[in-house]
Amino acid sequence: MKIIIHGGFFSESDQSHKVKTAKQNSLKSIAQKAFEYLQTHSAFDTVAYAVSLLEDDPLYNAGTGSQIQSDGIIRMSAAIMDGETQKLSGVINIQDVRNPIFVAKSLISEDDRVLGGNGAKKYAAEHGFEDFSTEIPQRRKEYEAKLSSGGKGTVGCVAIDKSGKLAVATSTGGKGFEIPGRISDSATVAGNYANSFCAVSCTGVGEDIVSNATAAKIVTRVTDGMSLENAFHKTFDELKVIQGFAGAIAIDKNGNMYHQDSYPTMVFASFDGEKFETFS
């Protein structure tokens, strides 16, 4: 059993020692809680749980910490994928929900598994998800001042359970001040992908990740016999061609964990029951 999580990238305004320490402590705490949860739950259940904890922490650009779009509204996207069934479900540009990842998880049993906008919000309301204002004062101040606190971020989790099953979940509040209706990579197979061989969650600039098909490429290459490390290197070399900005975390079927980013520093933490690894 292993778990790895990410919380997007540092922006220039995040470089203070105080913020860095806060994110390190938060990620370590969430990784440990998620690993404890994994002891009695499947990888699929665990990745949703871990991402919900990240969504609840305003340090990250997801859930309560989500960026405001150019019209002053917060819209979030999230997805989850079960490596065993190879089913993906998600929500795109959903509003007024505390944990988009739980709505995405609920959709896994539906025939229509990816919903957007008002349809996603209506589904959440009809299925008892909490009507919740995700806007916090800091995001409003950023909007009114026409400043972005970085935005190049997403949260995600990959886990392998005691049965060797893999799963991945990813959630984002967008890049900040985007055109309303813009679609991120997080609820697509470019940013969130898993099968029985490997699972990958991405963060960074969604347009670059989609253009590179980052998560799907890495998983496909591992499925075809490439090592996890080599699959990352080849995929990120291709990302360089388009000057792409991305980071990714992964676990393969053998329990190997790997992470890479095109520009430091992606914030992450992993835990295998014995030792932590976190960004420096």
N, C-alpha and C positions, 0 to 999 in steps of 0.2 A: 504494500500500500504506500502510495506516494502522492504528494500534492504540490503543485506550483501555481502561484498567482502573480498577476501583474496589476499595476495601477497607473499605466500610461507613462508619460515622460515628464521629467522636470522641464518647466519653462524657465526663462531667464528670471522671472519674478519669484521663482521657487527656490532660488539657490542659497537662501539663508540657511545657516546651520540649524536654526530652530525648526524650519519646515522639513528639512532633510531628516532630522532626528525623529520628528513626529511621524513622517511617512514610514521610516524604517521600523519604528515601534508598532505602528498600526498594522503594517503588512505582516510582521512577525506574529503579532497577536492573532490576526485573522487566519494565517496559515496554520497556527497551532490549534485554534478552535475548529477549523475545517478538518484537520487531520483527526482530531478526537471524534468528530461527527462521522468521519469515514469508517471508524471502527465498527459501527453498527448500521451503516447505510451504504447504498450502492454509490458508485462513482457518479452516476447520473443525478441522484439526489444531492450528493455532496457539492458538486460544482455549482448547482443553483443556490445552495445554502451559502457557500463562500462568496459568490458574487452578490448576494443580497446584503451581506455584511459590508462589502465594499460600496454598494449603492447607498447604504445608510451612513457612511462616513463622508462628510462634506470636503474632506481633503482631496477627493477624487472626482473626476469629471464623469459622473454617472449618478443616477438617482438624485439624492438631495444636493449633490454638488454640481449638477449639470449646468453647462453653459447656456446662456440665453442666445437665441437666434436673432437675426437682424430686425425682426418685427417685435422684439421684446418678449417672445413666448419661448418657453422651454419645451422641447420635444425630444424624446429619448428613444433609443433603439436597443434591442437585446435579442440574443438568440442562444439556443442550447442544442447540442447534438449528442445523441446516444451512439457510441461507437459500435455497439452490438447490433442494433437495429438499423443503423445508418439513417435514422430519421432526424431531420432538423426542424425546429419550430422557432418562430420568433415574432417580434413586434417591431414596427418601423414608425418612427415619429409619433409615438404615443404620448399623451399628456395626462397630467394629474393622477399619476399612479405612483405609489411609494416605491415599489419594487418591480420594474418592468420584467426582470428575469423570471419572476414567479408567473406572470401572465404568459410569457414565452413557454415556460415549462408546462403550464396547463394546456396549451395548444397542441402538445405532442400527441394527444389522443384524438384530435380532431381530423377530419378529412382535409379541411383548409387550415394549414399549419403556419402560415405566415400572413399576418394581418397588418395593415397600415392605417395611420391617421385616425379618423373618426370611427372607423370600423373596429380598430384595436381598442379604442377607448370604450366603445359601446360594449364590446365583448367583456372587457374588464369589469364594467359596471354590472352587467348581467350575471357575472359569475362571482360576485361578492368581493372583488378586490377593492381595497380601501381608496376612497376618493381623497387625494392627498396633494397639497400644494408643495411642489418640489422647490419652489423659488426661495432662496435665502437672501437676506439683505445685501450680502457682498456681490452677488450676481447682478442685482439691480443697479448697484453703484457702478459696476463695470460697464453695464449697458449705457447708463446715463452719461458716463464719461467717455464713451466710445473706446473703451480699453478692453483688451482681451487678456486674461490671465494665462494664456498659453494654448489651451484648447486641444493641442495635439495629444489626446489621451483617451483612454478607454480602460475598462477594467476587465479582467478575465481570470478564469481558473481552468486548469486541466488536472484530472485525477485518474488514478488507476486503483481499483479496489482489490479486495482479497481474492476475488474470483478472476482477476486479470482483465476485467472489463474497463474500457476507457470511456471518458466523456469529457466534454468541453462546454463552457458557457462564457459569454462575452456580453458586456453592456456598455453603453456610451451615452453621453449627453451631447455629442456632436463636437464640432471644432470651434464653435463660438462665432456668432454674427454671420452665419451662412445664410444663403437664400432660403426662405421657408420652402420646405418640400425636398431639400437636398437629402440624398440617401447615403448613409455611411456604409462602410464595409461590414460592420459588426453583425448585422443580421443576414449576411450572405456567406457563401462557402469560401469566399476569398479571405474573410477575416475570422471564420469560426468553422472548423471542420474536424471530423473524427470518423474513424472506422475501427476495425478490430486490430489494426496494426499501429495506429498512431493517432494522436489528437493534438490540435494546434489552436491557440488563440493569439490574435494579433492586436497591435495598437499602432497608432501613428496617423499619417494622412490617409484617409479612407480612399481617396481617388488613386493614390499610388498603390495601395494594397489591392484594390480591385483590378487595376491595370496589370499588376504582376500576378494576380490570382494566388497570393502568397500561401495561405493556409492549405488550400487544395493541392497546390504544387508540392509542398513539403510532404503532406500525407501520401500523395500518389507515389512520390519517389521512394519513400520508405516502404510502401506496399510492394513496389517493384523490386525491392531488395537492396536499395541504397541505405547506408547507415544514416542514423538520425543527424549526426553532425555534418556529414557530407551533403545530405539533402538540404540542410540549412544553408551551408556555404554556397551551393550552386544556385539556390533560389535567391539569396541575397546578392550574389554576383549579378544576377539578372536584374535585380532591383536597381543596382548602381547604374545600369545603362539608361534608365529613365530618371536618374537622380532621385530615386524614391526615398521617402522617410518612413521607416517602419521598425517595429520590434515584434518579437514573437516568443512564445513559450510553448514547450511541448513535452510529452511523454510518449515513449513507444511501448510496444507490447511486452518488451523485456524489462520495463521499468527504468529505462534510461531517460534522464531528463536533460533538456537542453534549452538554452535561451540565446538570443542574439538580437542586436539592434544595429541600425545603420548609422545612427549618431547617438552617442551617449547623452543622457543616461536614462534608460528605461528602468522604472522602479519595479522590483519583483522580490518575491521570497519563495523559497521552497523548503519542504520538510519531509523527511522520509522516516520519521519516528525516532531517529537518533541525532540528526544534526540539521541545523538551519543553514541556508545560504541566502544572503540578501545583497542588494546592490550596495556599492561602496561609495 
